[in-house]
Amino acid sequence: MPDLFSTVRSALAGPGSLELLGLVSSLMAVCDQGDVHPLAAQDERPALEELAAMFMEVQAPETTAVLTVLAVLTGDEVLRARIGRELGARPAPPQDWLTRLPHRTVHRAVRMGHVLDDGDNIMLGVRLDGGDELTIVVYIDHNLGTLVKDAFVIPEPLTAVTDQQRKLADDPDVVWNDISLADARAWLEPAIELAAMTYPPFESESWPACKPVVQWIVRDLPDGGVGRARPQWDSQALAELQDRFFASRWGAAIDHADHRDLLDSLLWFATEYGPGDPLRWSVVRVEILFGDWLARKVLAPAEYLAAAPDLLRAFVRFAHSEAGLRESLTADTLAAIDDCAPYFLADIGADGAPHPVPGLIGSQDLADMLLDYFAGIVGGHQQLNDLDVQPLPDDRFDWAGIPEDIAGRVSEVLALSDRCCDQLLDTEYRTVARRLLARIATGNPAVFGGRGRVETAAAAIIWIAGKANDLFANGPGGSDLRITDIAEHFGIGKNSAYQRAKSLLRAGGFDDDTNAVQLGAPEFLVSGYRAAIVAERDRVLAGLDL
């Protein structure tokens, strides 16, 4: 602790509060148990309560200063009260700015975005009691799920920061606009929460070290704002977009069934992953598509997938023209396709060289991949072999094992999810939703013990049921129902169900990958989706001439 005391003394001797805020924030971030992912190696990081207790055991000006800042930054009211009692028995710190630290004002919020929508910087102007001003800058990445990828605190007024950024960017494609403080909170809170669920976590020199400071500022922003509005494309709008492309000068010459089918997959990626706009293609989106997504998510012959680079080149020219984007942006994206294409073709075995992944659907290796994929959906190869296509029964909700202290909230969620299935879906989906709710409530009752909205929990249950049955996609279980329809039914934000779904999946003992929800049991699959899986299973087996 002597080295820490020296660091604290140095921070206290500084001209303002930012250095000590940064130091305590870093200590708190190390102790953040909420950021420990189940897949991470177990470490021996202390809990925040243990850190506070350590400083409370030593009475010194340095520990008093740290405890004062810790009490300000923590969102734990019990811990804050405990520290407050300890500080009440100590002499007040001589630095008057320490005692004024709780009094801060957020006076302005600014969004700095880009027309390609890879991400946004949300900037908050903060005034501390005593005259100090600082700016919180949080970068939210949309390609990775609309989560916080970086953040930092600048000891300058917001106006100075924005003026400097405008000069440095000097880019006609950068978008600046003021947003309300409530909207800023609606942007930031879910992005911070999703970042905490991501493994491996994104880290920089300042993130998540400054996370407690960011949360301290965000906590007191007003509620009721509107966060990022993800672009919404229903099946009709996508069909019309596809028709416009193949009628255009870029697509008319390549209009045939395989290209239309492959474009469906590209539009699936463009609308369901990343920023969600099929008319805006950045370098990063191209790299994700060809570097990982397409070969992993679309199981098809290499000859079929090999057309993707040329098809995307044509579609990007059309899409960027329709969106009114500058030609230089299109040129950058086309150059990225040129760079990625050779590696993508090599990965799928379409470059003329021998590769372990064959290109024909009848090959043993690809057939095994397909069968493994279907087995993962239903819980194993034996379950895949035995899979039936009978409709799920109209189950009653199973209350066995659900603790009494959460029964009331579970009952509310049940009523809401039942009503949604009755109005938008059917009896089979109601059974799936009931089974999911029972599994989650018994698996980890604590997820229903907080103050979160029951509407969000019910929407997340329906979202999980739909994603697990390919309801919102263009695949065999797809329908005209969109995720936005679910959100509108429950009166919640467009991304709220998706964000809550991760914690519910973990509570039920499921994999929390929300990009590809697999519940691993036929009991959660409606008959239509099981029938589609059986048909694909039989097609693969027939191709092997077994």
Buried (B, 14 or more C-beta within 10 A) or exposed (E): EEEBBEBBEEBBEEEBBBBBBBBBBBBBBBBBEEBBBEEEEEEEBBEBBEBBBEBBEEEEBBBBBBBBBBBBBBEBEEBBEBBEEBBEEBEEBEBEBBBBBBEBEBEBBBBBBBBBBBBBBBBBBBBBBBEBBBBBBBBBBBBBBBBBBBBBBBBBBBEEBBEEBEEEEEEEEBEBEEBBBBBBBBBBBBBBBBBBBBEEBBEEEBBBBBBBBBBBBBEEBEEEBEBBEBBBBBBEBBBEBBEEBBEBEBBEEBBEEEBBEBBBBBBBBBBBBBBBBBBBBBBBBBBBBBBEBBBEBBBBBBEBBBBBBEBBBBBBBBBBBBBEBEEEBBEBBBEBBEEBBEEBBEBBBBBEEEBEBBBEBEBEEBBEBBBEBBBBBBBEEEBBEEBEBEBBEEBEBBEEEBEEEBBEBBBBBBEBBBBBBEEBBEBBBBBBBBBBBBBBBBBBBEBBEEEBBBBBBBBBBBBBBBBBBBBBBBBBBBBEBBBBBBBEBBEBBBBBBBBBBBBBBBBBEBEBEBEEBBBBBBBBBBBBBBBBBBEBBEEBBEBEEE
